Amino acid sequence: MSRKKARDYAYKLVFEWLFNRESGEQPPTMDSIFEDSEITVSDKDYIRNVVEGIQSNYDDLCVLIEQNSRNFKIDRIFKPDLAALLLSSFELKFMPDIPPAVSISEILDIVKTYSTPESHVFVNGVLAGIYKQLGRKE
């Protein structure tokens, strides 16, 4: 399986978690996703790392997103866009082995698939600010 497909699965789990986070439980679909025979051990590790990392660092990631979202509070951001911002922000901040351009480009493809036609512009702007703020290099 490609990292692109694993990122898509991670996005869906983060999106689901945004609606279930009060319960503190792991998204129930993670087990069903891991039953996909195309998912490698490396893909499972990536998915688990991203989902658990976002859960553990949610408050810090929200601060980072709010600082770069032009006065949008987290509760005003459309959930599909927020899931994308959380995933890419986590990768930018905590996964230096993933090139920033890859993380941003692939999350924009996901946003174009699952969100509104205008959302990719908003998400790209926020991620550009986060990228600059974190001072990541290619």
Backbone hydrogen bonds, N-H to C=O, Kabsch-Sander energy under -0.5 kcal/mol:
donor,donor_aa,acceptor,acceptor_aa,energy
6,A,2,S,-2.0
7,R,3,R,-2.9
8,D,4,K,-1.8
9,Y,5,K,-2.2
10,A,6,A,-2.5
11,Y,7,R,-2.7
12,K,8,D,-2.1
13,L,9,Y,-2.1
14,V,10,A,-2.5
15,F,11,Y,-2.8
16,E,12,K,-2.3
17,W,13,L,-2.6
18,L,14,V,-2.1
19,F,15,F,-0.8
19,F,16,E,-1.0
20,N,16,E,-1.0
21,R,17,W,-1.4
23,S,20,N,-1.6
24,G,20,N,-0.5
24,G,21,R,-0.7
25,E,20,N,-0.5
30,M,27,P,-1.6
31,D,28,P,-0.5
32,S,28,P,-0.7
33,I,29,T,-2.7
34,F,30,M,-2.4
35,E,31,D,-0.5
35,E,32,S,-0.7
36,D,33,I,-1.8
39,I,36,D,-1.6
44,K,40,T,-2.4
45,D,41,V,-2.5
46,Y,42,S,-2.4
47,I,43,D,-2.9
48,R,44,K,-2.8
49,N,45,D,-2.6
50,V,46,Y,-2.7
51,V,47,I,-2.6
52,E,48,R,-2.6
53,G,49,N,-2.1
54,I,50,V,-2.5
55,Q,51,V,-2.1
56,S,52,E,-2.4
57,N,53,G,-2.0
58,Y,55,Q,-0.7
61,L,57,N,-2.7
62,C,58,Y,-2.5
63,V,59,D,-1.9
64,L,60,D,-2.1
65,I,61,L,-2.5
66,E,62,C,-2.9
67,Q,63,V,-2.4
68,N,64,L,-0.7
68,N,65,I,-1.0
69,S,66,E,-1.2
72,F,69,S,-0.7
73,K,71,N,-0.6
76,R,73,K,-2.1
77,I,73,K,-0.6
77,I,74,I,-1.3
81,D,78,F,-0.8
82,L,78,F,-2.5
83,A,79,K,-2.7
84,A,80,P,-1.6
85,L,81,D,-2.7
86,L,82,L,-2.8
87,L,83,A,-2.2
88,S,84,A,-2.5
89,S,85,L,-2.5
90,F,86,L,-2.4
91,E,87,L,-2.1
92,L,88,S,-2.9
93,K,89,S,-2.4
94,F,90,F,-3.2
95,M,91,E,-1.8
98,I,95,M,-2.0
102,V,99,P,-0.7
103,S,99,P,-2.2
104,I,100,P,-2.8
105,S,101,A,-2.4
106,E,102,V,-2.6
107,I,103,S,-1.7
108,L,104,I,-2.0
109,D,105,S,-1.6
110,I,106,E,-1.7
111,V,107,I,-2.5
112,K,108,L,-2.3
113,T,109,D,-1.2
114,Y,110,I,-2.6
115,S,111,V,-2.4
119,S,116,T,-0.8
120,H,116,T,-0.5
121,V,118,E,-1.2
122,F,118,E,-1.1
123,V,119,S,-2.8
124,N,120,H,-2.4
125,G,121,V,-2.1
126,V,122,F,-2.3
127,L,123,V,-2.6
128,A,124,N,-2.3
129,G,125,G,-1.8
130,I,126,V,-2.2
131,Y,127,L,-2.8
132,K,128,A,-2.1
133,Q,129,G,-2.8
134,L,130,I,-2.7
135,G,131,Y,-1.0
136,R,131,Y,-1.2
